[in-house]
Amino acid sequence: MTDRRRARRKAAWRRRRLVLLLMSPWLVGFSVFFGYPLAMSVYLSFTHYDLLSSPRWIGFANYQYLFHTDQQIWPAVSNTLWMIGVAVPLQVLFAFGIALMVSRARSGVGIFRTIFYLPALAPPVAATLGFVYLLNPATGPVNVTLSHLGIQGPLWFQSPQWAKPSLVLLAVWGVGNTMIIFLAAIHDVPRHLYESAELDGAGPWQRLRWVTLPSISPIILFAVVLGVIQGLQYFTQAYVAANVASGQASQAGDLPANLGYPEGSTLFYPILLYQHGFRYFNMGYASAMAMLLLAVSFLVTLVIIVNSRRWVHYAGAAR
């Protein structure tokens, strides 16, 4: 019995070593590119660190300043929440609507799918530059066309009231990735469910409400969670739009001087984090902001997933 146990233990240990060997590339990559930076960020959030001198331990001073002193935090949080609350629902609705229309097209499905997906391939910087040009209040094609129709166009990225809606238009324009996922989910809905609903006298709206939406509800959850996380990290488009619209696009090697233009309306939380870390070289405080962002992202995602049990339906799940 002792020899058998010893042999089983050796076999189990060999299996564990094989598993560890096969997982080692992922473990090394995770440790180097995620684990170590995360641990260092946690440590630096309790220090004063300016990238030039050694970190100096200051305890919770960065967090106290973050919650009680920094006057820019709450406007940045408000802008970020506005973007999530407006852009994410519109992106999901627009992507689902396009996918629904393409799925019902009788011909040219491939062409329509390609046309609606192409904006997702545009690099964020190039897409933002294009939108700033199109929405230029004086010479942009949009306002020029509106003026020919006798309509006074808004100032778009030059206006505090219209800067965030302009970014929402840009976000909605680039929903090709989500649209493709919705399209695949709609095509995956079992046909017999539609046929059964038709036999019961359900019209198009009832079939959409009671068949399509419940069947693709896991994909809706995925799109919402992904949109919220991306909204909490919203940076590139606002950064580029603010600098180009303000006429102060940075030259090679220069740092921008007007983040959040106009009047702080595009100052989102990640942009403020970048400003403290790479303009003011206050990396300790920026690390504290990053830790708060990580915690909020985790909690928001957890809340969404927990509450999704009420409206997400999984095929074959016990009721």
N, C-alpha and C positions, 0 to 999 in steps of 0.2 A: 504494500500500500504506500509505503514511504517513497519508493522509487517511482511509482505512478504519479504521486502528487508532485514530486520533484520534476518529472518529465512534463507534466501539465503546466507547472509554473514556468519552466524554461520556454515552452511553446507559447504561453501567453506573453512572456517578456519579449520573445522574438516578434510576435505580432505587434506589440506596442512600439517596439523600435522601428519596425517597418512603417507603421502609421506615422510616427514622428519624422522619419526620414522623408516620407512623401509629403508631409505637411511643412517641412522645414523651409521651403522657399516662401510660403505664405507667412509663417511665423516670423522669419527674419524681416520680410517686408513690412509686416504689421508693426513689429517692434521698432524698426528704424524710422519708418515714415509716419507712424501714428502714435504708438505707445510712448516713445521717448519725447517727441514734441509735446504731447499732451502733458506728460509729467513735468517737463520743463516749464510749460505755460502755467501750470498750477503753482509751481515754486515761484516763478517770476511775478505772479500776481500778488505775492506778499512782499515784494521787494521794490526798491527804487532802482531802476535800471535804464540807462540812457544810451545803450549800445556802445559806449566809449569806455566806461569804467566798469569795475566789477559790481554785480548786484549787491545792494545793501538792504538788509532785512528791516522792514518797517511794519510788519504785522498786518492788521486789517485796515491800515490807513487808506489804501487804494479803494477798498470797498466802501469805507465811510465817505470818502470824497465822491465816489460814484453815486451813492444813494442820497446824499445830503447836501452836496456843495455844487457839483457840476451843473451849471444852468443850461447846458446844451443837451443834456441827456433826454429830458422829457420831450422837447420838440422832435428830437431824432426818433424816439420811441413812438411818438404820435404819428409821424410820417410813415414809419415802418408798418404800424398797425393799419393805417389808412390804405397803404399799398396792398397789404394782405387781404383786408376786408373787401376791397373793391376789385383788385386785379384777379385774385384767385378764383372767386365765383364766376367772373366773366370769362376767364380762360377755360374753365371746366365747361360752362354752358356753350361757349362758342365752339370748342373742340367737339363736344358731343353733337351739337347741331350740324356741323359740317359732316361729321362721320355718319350721322343719320341720313342726311341728304345724299351723300355719295353711295351709301349702301343701297339706296332705293333707285339709283340711276339705272336706266335700262341699257345704256350704251355709253362708251367713253369713260368707264369707271377708272381705268388706269391713268388716263390723261388728267381727270379731275383730282385723283389721289396724288399724282405727282405735283400738280400746280399748287395744291394746298399744303403739301409737305415741303416744297422748295424753300419757303422763308425760314424754316428751322435750320437749314444748312448755312444760312448767312452768319458769318462771325458777328458776335454781339457788338463789337466796336464799329464794324462797317455798317451794320443795320442801324445803329444809333446815329451815325454820321448821316446816313441817308434820310432818316426821319427828321433830323434837325434841318437839313436842307429843304425837304419837302414842306415842312411846317414853318419855314422862315416867314415871319409876319410881313415883311416888305416885299420880298422877291420870290418866295416859295410858290410852287405850282398850286398848292391847295388854296392859299389866300387869293392868289391871282384869279383862279377859277371862281371863287366865291364873289370876288369883286365884280366880275363880269355878270354875275347873276344878281347883283345889287345887294349883296350880303357883306356886312363888315366882319371880316374874319378876326378871330381872337389872336392874342399875342403868343399863344402856345408856350414854348419853352422860355419865353421872355417874361411871362406873367406868373406870379406866385399862385394865382387861382387855377391856371391852366397847365402848369408844369407837370404836376403829377398825373392829371388826365392824359397828357400827351405820352407819358411813359406807359400808362395803361394801354393806350392804343398800340404802342410798340409791342407790349407783352402779348396782347390779343392777336396781333398780326403773326407772331411766331409760335403758334400753338400746334405746329405740324406734328411734332413728336407725340403729343397727347392725342391728337386726332387719329393718328395711325393705330394707337393702342385701342382707342374706342372703336374704331372701325373693325379691328380684328375681334373685339369682344362682341360686337353686334352680330357679326357673321357667325359667331360661335353659339349664339342662342339657338336651342333646339327648335326646329321647324314645327314639330308636333305641338309645342306649346301655343304657337300662333294659330294652328289649325283648330286646336281644342277651344281656344278663346273665340275664334270666329263661329264655331258651331254653337257656342253659348250666347251668340249675339253681340259680342264685344266689338265696338267700333275702333277706328284707328287710335283715338286718344286712350281708350280703355286698354288696348293692347300695349300701347307705350307705357301706360301707368302701371299695369299689373303683370306684364310679361317682360318687356325690354329692360326697364329700370331695375327691377329686382334681380334679373339675371346678370346684369353688368355692374351691380352695386359694389362688388370687390374692386373693380377697375375704377369706379368713382372714388372709392376710399383711397386707392393708390394715388390718383391724380390730385386729390385734396391734400393728402399728407405731403406729397412731393412739392406741390405748389406752396404750401405754408413754409416748408423748410427753405425753399428757394427764396421766398419772400423775406424771411428772416435774414438771409444772406445777400439781399439785393444790393449790388454794388456797381458793376461795370457800366450798365446803361446810364444810371444816374450820374456817375462820375464823368463819363464822356460827354453827356448832354449838357451838364452844368458848365463844363470848361469850354466847350465849343460855343454854346449859346452866349456865354459871357464875353466871348471874343478874347479869352485868355488861355486858349489851348496851349499846353506846355510845349516848349521847344525841347530839343534833345537834352536830356539830363536835368531839365528844370522841373521843379515841383509846382503844381497848380496853386494859385493864390485865392481862388474863389469857389471852394467846394460848397455845395448846397445852393448855388445860384438858381433862381433869384430869391433873395431874402430868406434863405434857409428852407425853402419849400422842398428842395430835393436833398436835404441833409438827412440821410437815413442812418440807422445805427451802425452798419458796417463802415460807412464812409467816415463817421465820427471816430470809429475805432482806428481806421487807417490814418486819420489825421493826427491822433494822439501818438500813434506808434511810429509813423514815418515822416511826419512833418515836425512834430515837437520832440521826437526821440524819447518819448516817455513810454518805453516798452513795458515797464511794470504795470502802469495803469492800463495800457492797451491789453495786456494779458488778463487783467481783472475783468475788463469788458468782454473779452473773448470767453472767459469762464462763465460769465452771466449769460451770454448768448448760447453757449452750449447747454446750460441748465434749462433755460427757457425753451430751447428747441426740443429737448428731451421731454419736458413736462407737457408741452403743447401736443407733441406727437402722441404721448401716452394718453392724454385726455381724449384726443380724437379717436384713437383706436378703442379705448374702453367704451366710449359712447357709441361707437359704430355698431355694437352688438344689437342695437335697437333697429337699425335700418339696413344693415348689410346681410345678404343671404348667400350662403354657400351651398352649391349643389351637393346633395347627399348628406348635408349636415343634419344632425338630430334636432328636432324642434321641441 
